[in-house]
Amino acid sequence: MTEKAKPTPEAPSWRQRLAWRQQVWLLQSLWGVARRLSPAQASRLGRRVMETLGPRSRKHRHVLANLRMLCPEKDEREVADLARQCWGSIGATIAEFVHFEAIIDRQAPDPLLQVVCENQDPEFLAARRPCVFVAAHLGNWELSGVGIQAAGYPVDLVYNPQVNAGLDRLVMPRRAVLGCRLVPKQNALRRLMGSLRQGRSVGLHVDVRVDGAPLIPFAGAPAATTTLPAWLARKFGCAIVPVHTERVGDARFRIVLHPAVCTPEEARALAVEELTARMNTAIAALVRRLPHQWQCTKRRWPKEVMRAHAAYR
């Protein structure tokens, strides 16, 4: 694996610390209101808030540029509408944190979560061998692990700790409700290897840029992509299984486990680059199906690639 470790960040300035405190206050305020609402009402509130605020943020240019790369057939008006919906999905996801217990209750009279397994290979399903699950930041992507576990796979998920420690202290107890083991992104390799040796599956969201990683085609253009799923699959002989979480209504979701992009035998035989390319093909196809739910607020492709495609305007 060729991915480079990020340098140790500098101590935050007083302005940054003040901004972080404001972020914590805003999240606490939103959650305080959302708790008093039903899951659907909270979801709608979060969506409306971010549909208003998101397009005014500095990250909006990245959302627009990513969508231009993903959907080159769309005109500027369509891209702008998709971007607004993407921000709405982010806001809904944030507000839904306080209703995770209700959302994941599959015994409720009117369940809010449906899990579908599209792999119909009876031998694969019966074996329940450890897999490397890969997903994109679609719908409420925080729920991906719930669907994997509901399909019968104990799973450990990689997460990226918030730079703002105050936000992390708020978010992590809510994630614990989902019942998955969580592995911090930094130095995750050893933990993930241990999980697979214990017979547990692992899961990663792989649609984001990884600086220093190899350039592998994603939606038709080279993109720095993590090779960790492929490396793990090759070492342990695991299938790589794409997953996506689709928002089908206010606080309502459909989680789909797709057919594996490689068999355990292929995983051991193929090169890491080939396995990663297969993974990217599957994930990009899922994102293209639901571009309005793609929560990618950072540049996905290299600057020179995006400029060559006139993604930044």
C-alpha positions in Angstrom: 0.0 0.0 0.0 1.4 3.4 -1.0 -0.9 5.8 0.9 1.0 8.4 2.9 0.3 9.3 6.5 -0.8 12.9 6.9 1.5 15.2 8.8 0.7 16.1 12.4 -1.6 19.1 12.4 -0.6 22.4 13.9 -2.2 23.6 17.1 -5.5 25.4 16.3 -5.6 29.2 16.4 -8.0 31.0 18.8 -10.3 31.7 15.8 -10.4 28.0 15.0 -11.2 27.1 18.6 -14.0 29.7 18.6 -15.4 28.3 15.4 -15.3 24.8 16.9 -17.2 25.9 19.9 -19.8 27.5 17.6 -20.1 24.2 15.7 -20.8 22.3 18.9 -23.4 24.9 20.0 -25.1 24.7 16.6 -25.2 20.9 16.7 -26.5 20.8 20.2 -29.2 23.3 19.3 -30.3 21.4 16.2 -30.4 18.1 18.2 -32.3 19.8 21.0 -35.1 20.7 18.6 -34.9 17.4 16.7 -35.4 15.4 19.8 -38.8 17.0 20.3 -39.9 16.0 16.8 -40.7 12.6 15.2 -37.9 11.0 13.1 -39.6 12.2 9.9 -40.1 15.8 11.1 -36.5 15.9 12.4 -35.3 14.7 9.0 -37.3 17.3 7.2 -36.0 20.0 9.5 -32.3 19.1 9.0 -32.9 18.9 5.2 -34.4 22.4 5.0 -31.7 23.9 7.2 -28.8 22.6 5.1 -30.5 23.2 1.8 -30.4 26.9 2.9 -27.0 27.0 4.6 -25.0 24.5 2.5 -25.0 26.4 -0.8 -23.7 29.4 1.1 -20.7 27.6 2.5 -17.2 27.5 1.0 -17.5 23.8 0.5 -20.3 24.3 -2.0 -17.8 24.7 -4.9 -16.5 21.2 -4.2 -20.0 19.8 -4.2 -20.7 21.4 -7.5 -17.4 20.4 -9.0 -17.8 16.7 -7.9 -21.3 16.6 -9.4 -20.0 18.0 -12.7 -17.4 15.3 -12.9 -19.9 12.6 -11.9 -22.7 13.8 -14.2 -21.2 15.5 -17.2 -24.5 15.2 -19.1 -26.2 17.5 -16.7 -26.5 21.3 -17.4 -25.7 23.9 -14.7 -29.2 24.2 -13.5 -29.5 20.5 -13.0 -26.2 20.4 -11.2 -27.2 23.2 -8.9 -30.4 21.4 -8.0 -28.5 18.2 -7.3 -26.1 20.1 -5.1 -29.0 21.6 -3.1 -30.4 18.1 -2.6 -27.0 16.8 -1.5 -26.8 19.5 1.2 -30.4 18.5 2.2 -29.3 14.9 2.6 -26.4 16.0 4.8 -28.8 18.0 7.0 -31.3 15.2 7.3 -28.5 12.8 8.3 -27.3 15.1 11.0 -30.8 15.6 12.5 -31.5 11.8 12.3 -28.7 11.0 14.8 -31.0 11.6 17.8 -33.6 9.1 16.3 -31.2 6.2 15.5 -33.0 3.9 18.0 -36.3 4.4 16.3 -34.8 4.2 12.8 -33.0 0.9 13.3 -36.0 -0.8 15.2 -36.9 -3.4 12.6 -39.6 -4.8 14.9 -41.6 -1.6 14.9 -45.1 -1.7 13.5 -44.0 0.5 10.7 -40.2 -0.1 10.2 -38.2 2.8 8.9 -35.4 0.5 7.6 -35.4 -2.2 5.0 -32.4 -4.4 4.3 -32.1 -6.2 0.9 -29.4 -8.7 -0.1 -29.1 -8.9 -3.9 -26.5 -11.6 -3.8 -28.6 -14.8 -4.5 -25.7 -17.2 -4.5 -26.9 -19.8 -1.9 -23.4 -21.0 -1.1 -22.1 -17.5 -0.5 -25.0 -16.6 1.7 -24.9 -19.8 3.7 -21.1 -19.5 4.4 -21.3 -16.1 6.0 -17.5 -15.8 5.6 -15.9 -12.6 6.6 -16.2 -10.0 3.9 -14.7 -6.6 3.1 -17.8 -4.3 2.7 -17.3 -1.1 0.8 -19.8 1.8 0.6 -20.2 5.4 -0.5 -21.5 8.3 1.5 -25.1 8.0 0.2 -28.3 8.6 2.0 -27.7 8.2 5.7 -24.4 6.4 5.3 -24.0 6.1 9.1 -26.6 3.2 8.9 -24.5 1.0 6.5 -23.3 -1.2 9.4 -26.8 -1.8 10.6 -27.7 -3.3 7.3 -24.6 -5.5 7.2 -25.3 -6.8 10.7 -28.9 -7.4 9.9 -27.8 -9.6 7.0 -25.8 -11.8 9.5 -22.3 -10.3 9.3 -20.7 -9.0 12.5 -18.8 -6.0 11.3 -16.2 -3.5 12.4 -16.4 -0.1 10.6 -13.7 2.4 9.9 -14.6 6.0 10.9 -12.8 9.3 10.6 -12.7 11.1 14.0 -13.8 14.7 13.9 -11.1 17.3 13.9 -13.3 19.2 16.3 -13.0 17.0 19.5 -16.1 18.6 20.9 -18.2 17.4 17.9 -16.6 13.9 18.3 -17.7 13.8 22.0 -21.3 14.5 20.8 -21.3 12.2 17.8 -19.7 9.0 19.1 -22.3 8.1 21.8 -24.9 8.3 19.0 -22.9 6.1 16.7 -22.6 3.5 19.6 -26.4 3.0 19.4 -25.9 1.4 16.0 -24.1 -1.6 17.6 -21.1 -1.8 15.3 -17.5 -1.9 16.5 -15.8 1.3 15.4 -12.2 1.6 14.3 -10.6 5.0 13.9 -9.2 5.7 10.5 -5.7 6.5 11.7 -3.6 3.3 12.0 -6.7 1.2 11.3 -4.8 -1.6 9.4 -3.7 -3.6 12.5 -7.2 -3.5 14.0 -8.9 -4.5 10.7 -6.5 -7.5 10.3 -7.4 -8.5 13.8 -11.1 -8.3 13.1 -10.8 -10.6 10.0 -8.7 -13.1 11.9 -11.5 -13.2 14.5 -14.0 -14.1 11.8 -15.6 -10.6 11.7 -16.2 -8.6 8.6 -14.9 -5.1 8.1 -16.4 -2.0 6.4 -15.1 1.1 4.8 -16.5 4.1 2.9 -14.3 4.4 -0.1 -15.7 7.3 -2.2 -13.4 9.9 -0.8 -10.0 11.2 -1.9 -7.0 9.6 -0.2 -4.0 11.8 -0.7 -0.9 9.8 -1.8 -3.0 6.8 -2.9 -2.8 5.3 -6.5 -4.9 6.9 -9.2 -7.6 4.5 -10.1 -10.5 5.4 -12.5 -13.6 6.5 -10.7 -16.6 7.6 -12.8 -14.4 7.8 -15.8 -11.5 9.8 -14.4 -8.4 8.9 -12.4 -8.9 9.4 -8.6 -6.7 8.8 -5.6 -8.4 5.8 -4.1 -7.7 3.7 -1.0 -6.2 0.3 -1.8 -6.9 -1.0 1.8 -10.0 -3.0 0.9 -8.2 -4.7 -1.9 -5.1 -5.4 0.2 -7.2 -6.9 3.0 -9.3 -9.0 0.6 -6.2 -10.3 -1.1 -4.4 -11.2 2.1 -7.3 -12.9 3.8 -9.1 -14.3 0.7 -12.3 -12.2 1.3 -15.0 -11.1 -1.1 -15.4 -7.4 -1.6 -19.1 -6.5 -1.2 -20.6 -3.1 -2.2 -23.3 -1.7 0.1 -25.4 1.4 -0.3 -28.0 3.2 1.9 -30.7 4.9 0.0 -33.0 7.5 1.5 -36.5 6.6 0.3 -38.4 9.1 2.4 -38.1 11.3 5.5 -36.1 9.1 8.0 -36.8 6.0 5.8 -34.1 3.9 4.3 -33.3 0.9 2.1 -29.9 -0.7 2.6 -28.8 -2.9 -0.2 -26.0 -5.5 -0.1 -24.9 -6.0 -3.7 -23.2 -9.0 -5.3 -19.5 -9.3 -4.6 -17.1 -7.7 -7.1 -14.8 -10.7 -6.6 -14.9 -14.1 -5.1 -12.5 -15.1 -2.3 -10.5 -17.1 -4.9 -10.3 -14.1 -7.2 -9.3 -11.8 -4.3 -6.2 -14.0 -3.7 -5.3 -14.2 -7.4 -5.8 -10.7 -8.7 -3.6 -7.7 -8.2 -4.5 -5.0 -5.7 -4.9 -2.5 -8.6 -7.4 -4.7 -10.4 -9.5 -5.3 -7.3 -9.5 -1.6 -6.5 -10.6 -0.8 -10.1 -13.5 -3.3 -9.7 -14.5 -1.7 -6.4 -14.4 1.8 -7.9 -16.6 0.7 -10.9 -19.2 -0.7 -8.5 -19.2 2.3 -6.1 -19.2 4.9 -8.9 -22.2 3.1 -10.5 -24.1 3.4 -7.1 -23.2 7.1 -6.7 -24.4 7.8 -10.3 -27.7 6.2 -9.5 -28.2 8.5 -6.5 -26.2 11.7 -7.2 -28.6 13.8 -5.2 -27.8 11.8 -2.1 -24.0 11.8 -2.4 -22.4 13.6 0.6 -19.0 14.4 -0.8 -18.0 17.9 0.3 -14.3 17.6 -0.5 -12.6 17.4 -3.9 -12.8 13.8 -5.1 -10.4 13.9 -8.1 -7.0 15.6 -8.5 -7.1 19.3 -9.1 -5.5 19.0 -12.6 -8.1 16.3 -13.6 -11.0 18.4 -12.4 -9.6 21.6 -14.1 -9.2 19.6 -17.3 -12.8 18.7 -17.2 -13.8 22.3 -16.3 -15.4 21.1 -13.1 -14.4 24.3 -11.3 -16.1 27.4 -12.8 
